Amino acid sequence: MGWGRPPGLDYRRPMTSTITLAEALAAGTVVLDGGMSNQLESAGHDLSDELWSARLLAEQPEAITEAHLAYFRAGADVAITASYQATFEGFAGRGISHDRAAGLMALSVELARDAARRARLSRPLWVAASVGPYGAMLADGSEYRGRYGLSVDELERFHRPRLEVLAAARPDVLALETVPDADEAAALLRAVRGLGVPAWLTYSVAGDSTRAGQPLEEAFTLAADVDEVIAVGVNCCAPEDADTAAAIAARVTGKPVVVYPNSGETWNAEARAWTGRATFTADQVKGWQRAGARMIGGCCRVGPEAISGIAGTLGAA
């Protein structure tokens, strides 16, 4: 599989917007994008292998740029990169060298930045470099369970190298997302120290607990005094679980809250398919905003149409 830098990209560019995301959150509410995978699948791309959307970084990077563009044009202010499942270990399993894997991770940031440029919008836009949990690399559904049998030190050693690569590509923020376990959150929070790029931390939750079963109050406390963390919250969860979680995150940390749940459908890891019905509606964002959410978007199965609805709802609020 060949890859290269798409024409016109400048790898020396500074961060995307002259206004920092932290400043924007202090001033109001920003709109996140929706699910990268469902937008790519709706465009006809097969994401059935273990690298998921990260495979297209090597094979069809332009498709990723187009997906980002669709969300920017729908009203998103923040694009989350296609690096969620991009790991040195995962790429090595496909015969991709360490150096090439690092280049692909950096490329994910550049593709999102290029989409922001090509969108030609007058409002500020930001790029968030996605950092998925250890379980995403395993591609066996354990990202929704946690408790991998690894220590915090081992998890930090796994995450730090890819965080260094993504930070060096100068995104506006690192998205530490879909974290199922407070132990992994502790590892990620240690790993982001000293990188010079702010971060947000979002758990995947069930009710008022992490997917691994820890109380959210304890889980969010880990990030309360971490200067690098500019927002905390939840993603890749049922929309109904976001209400309580957002309120807990705001109360425990005093930081802006980020909320981007799934459509409400359920992922069957064995069948690698979504089941059930969608319960996500743009009207739900008003409750999340009242609870302290300052970044609101969607995750799996939430597409540009829903993001347009969120942007309209927030704009009318």
NULONU-138414 format. One record per residue (C-alpha): residue in three letters; x, z, y. Coordinates in steps of 0.05 Angstrom, whole numbers, padded with zeros to 5 digits, always signed. Layout:
BEGIN
ALAXZY...
This chain:
BEGIN
MET+00000+00000+00000GLY+00029-00020+00067TRP+00017+00014+00133GLY+00042+00009+00204ARG+00027+00031+00274PRO-00033-00008+00301PRO-00013-00051+00361GLY-00016-00020+00429LEU-00006+00053+00408ASP+00046+00093+00446TYR+00074+00151+00405ARG+00104+00183+00467ARG+00037+00193+00502PRO+00019+00263+00525MET-00046+00297+00504THR-00110+00258+00513SER-00143+00290+00574THR-00116+00319+00639ILE-00166+00375+00630THR-00150+00421+00572LEU-00204+00434+00521ALA-00198+00509+00535GLU-00214+00495+00608ALA-00274+00452+00588LEU-00300+00508+00543ALA-00295+00557+00600ALA-00337+00511+00643GLY-00391+00490+00595THR-00408+00460+00527VAL-00374+00400+00495VAL-00399+00355+00440LEU-00361+00346+00375ASP-00366+00284+00331GLY-00400+00281+00263GLY-00376+00268+00192MET-00318+00219+00187SER-00333+00205+00113ASN-00406+00186+00120GLN-00390+00140+00180LEU-00337+00105+00139GLU-00382+00100+00078SER-00438+00072+00121ALA-00389+00017+00142GLY-00379+00000+00069HIS-00315+00037+00052ASP-00306+00069-00016LEU-00282+00141-00010SER-00290+00161-00082ASP-00217+00178-00097GLU-00183+00245-00086LEU-00152+00225-00019TRP-00221+00213+00009SER-00218+00186+00081ALA-00143+00199+00084ARG-00133+00139+00038LEU-00155+00093+00094LEU-00098+00118+00137ALA-00053+00078+00091GLU-00100+00021+00073GLN-00147+00007+00132PRO-00129+00048+00193GLU-00171+00005+00239ALA-00233+00029+00201ILE-00217+00100+00223THR-00210+00079+00296GLU-00278+00044+00292ALA-00310+00108+00264HIS-00281+00149+00321LEU-00307+00097+00371ALA-00377+00102+00342TYR-00378+00176+00355PHE-00348+00172+00425ARG-00399+00120+00444ALA-00454+00164+00415GLY-00436+00220+00462ALA-00380+00259+00427ASP-00327+00289+00472VAL-00281+00310+00415ALA-00257+00267+00356ILE-00234+00303+00293THR-00179+00263+00258ALA-00180+00235+00188SER-00126+00284+00165TYR-00172+00335+00131GLN-00148+00315+00061ALA-00080+00290+00084THR-00027+00333+00050PHE+00044+00320+00026GLU+00022+00340-00044GLY-00039+00295-00044PHE-00001+00235-00019ALA+00056+00248-00069GLY+00005+00243-00124ARG-00007+00171-00101GLY+00067+00155-00100ILE+00073+00162-00024SER+00140+00190-00001HIS+00147+00252+00043ASP+00169+00213+00104ARG+00113+00162+00097ALA+00062+00218+00087ALA+00086+00250+00151GLY+00078+00184+00186LEU+00007+00177+00161MET-00012+00246+00185ALA+00016+00230+00254LEU-00021+00164+00252SER-00087+00200+00245VAL-00077+00231+00314GLU-00056+00165+00344LEU-00118+00129+00317ALA-00164+00180+00349ARG-00126+00176+00414ASP-00129+00100+00412ALA-00205+00104+00402ALA-00210+00149+00463ARG-00173+00097+00504ARG-00214+00039+00477ALA-00279+00075+00490ARG-00267+00067+00565LEU-00311+00127+00582SER-00308+00163+00649ARG-00315+00233+00618PRO-00256+00273+00589LEU-00243+00262+00515TRP-00202+00304+00467VAL-00170+00296+00398ALA-00172+00351+00346ALA-00124+00345+00287SER-00161+00365+00224VAL-00127+00415+00178GLY-00169+00424+00115PRO-00162+00482+00067TYR-00118+00484+00005GLY-00179+00469-00037ALA-00189+00402-00003MET-00123+00379-00033LEU-00147+00400-00102ALA-00210+00358-00093ASP-00248+00400-00144GLY-00298+00436-00100SER-00255+00498-00093GLU-00255+00489-00017TYR-00325+00518-00022ARG-00303+00578-00063GLY-00234+00600-00040ARG-00196+00651-00081TYR-00145+00600-00107GLY-00100+00653-00139LEU-00047+00643-00085SER-00019+00695-00038VAL-00023+00691+00037ASP+00052+00675+00038GLU+00042+00618-00011LEU-00015+00590+00029GLU+00025+00594+00093ARG+00082+00555+00060PHE+00032+00502+00039HIS+00001+00494+00108ARG+00060+00501+00155PRO+00096+00434+00141ARG+00034+00392+00154LEU+00016+00434+00215GLU+00085+00420+00243VAL+00076+00345+00233LEU+00006+00344+00265ALA+00028+00388+00323ALA+00087+00342+00337ALA+00037+00284+00344ARG+00009+00322+00404PRO-00066+00328+00391ASP-00105+00368+00442VAL-00122+00421+00389LEU-00112+00436+00316ALA-00178+00442+00278LEU-00167+00494+00223GLU-00232+00478+00189THR-00276+00489+00128VAL-00237+00552+00112PRO-00272+00587+00054ASP-00231+00650+00050ALA-00205+00702+00099ASP-00138+00703+00062GLU-00129+00630+00076ALA-00149+00641+00148ALA-00095+00694+00154ALA-00044+00644+00127LEU-00066+00590+00175LEU-00065+00637+00235ARG+00007+00656+00218ALA+00025+00582+00208VAL+00001+00559+00277ARG+00043+00609+00315GLY+00097+00578+00357LEU+00074+00506+00348GLY+00055+00497+00421VAL-00014+00469+00407PRO-00079+00509+00412ALA-00125+00515+00352TRP-00196+00530+00331LEU-00214+00566+00267THR-00279+00551+00230TYR-00303+00581+00165SER-00349+00550+00114VAL-00401+00604+00103ALA-00460+00625+00062GLY-00506+00672+00100ASP-00465+00725+00135SER-00404+00718+00089THR-00347+00669+00078ARG-00354+00625+00017ALA-00306+00674-00018GLY-00354+00731-00003GLN-00319+00768+00053PRO-00362+00794+00111LEU-00358+00747+00171GLU-00346+00805+00218GLU-00280+00820+00181ALA-00262+00746+00176PHE-00271+00731+00250THR-00233+00794+00269LEU-00170+00761+00243ALA-00172+00710+00300ALA-00193+00757+00356ASP-00124+00772+00383VAL-00089+00706+00365ASP-00070+00673+00430GLU-00065+00604+00399VAL-00139+00605+00378ILE-00184+00580+00434ALA-00249+00579+00393VAL-00278+00605+00328GLY-00339+00589+00288VAL-00367+00552+00227ASN-00370+00483+00198CYS-00390+00448+00134CYS-00446+00497+00122ALA-00522+00494+00121PRO-00551+00489+00192GLU-00592+00551+00178ASP-00528+00592+00167ALA-00499+00575+00234ASP-00546+00619+00276THR-00522+00687+00250ALA-00450+00664+00243ALA-00446+00640+00315ALA-00471+00707+00341ILE-00422+00746+00298ALA-00363+00702+00320ALA-00379+00711+00393ARG-00389+00785+00388VAL-00327+00800+00346THR-00277+00755+00381GLY-00302+00744+00452LYS-00279+00672+00445PRO-00320+00608+00453VAL-00356+00590+00390VAL-00354+00523+00353VAL-00411+00501+00307TYR-00414+00437+00266PRO-00455+00444+00203ASN-00473+00394+00150SER-00539+00357+00147GLY-00569+00410+00102GLU-00560+00370+00039THR-00518+00399-00018TRP-00453+00371-00045ASN-00448+00367-00121ALA-00373+00369-00134GLU-00379+00347-00207ALA-00424+00288-00193ARG-00388+00276-00125ALA-00456+00264-00093TRP-00503+00295-00042THR-00570+00322-00064GLY-00631+00353-00030ARG-00658+00338+00039ALA-00630+00340+00109THR-00651+00399+00153PHE-00606+00387+00213THR-00642+00373+00279ALA-00616+00367+00350ASP-00664+00422+00373GLN-00624+00474+00333VAL-00565+00467+00382LYS-00603+00507+00435GLY-00602+00569+00391TRP-00528+00560+00376GLN-00513+00552+00449ARG-00551+00616+00466ALA-00510+00652+00412GLY-00445+00631+00447ALA-00430+00561+00420ARG-00389+00519+00468MET-00370+00463+00420ILE-00427+00434+00379GLY-00429+00375+00331GLY-00439+00358+00259CYS-00400+00355+00194CYS-00417+00320+00129ARG-00476+00272+00131VAL-00486+00280+00206GLY-00477+00212+00237PRO-00474+00181+00307GLU-00550+00182+00316ALA-00551+00257+00307ILE-00492+00266+00353SER-00528+00225+00406GLY-00587+00273+00398ILE-00541+00333+00407ALA-00510+00303+00469GLY-00579+00289+00498THR-00604+00359+00482LEU-00544+00392+00514GLY-00547+00346+00573ALA-00619+00365+00585ALA-00607+00440+00576
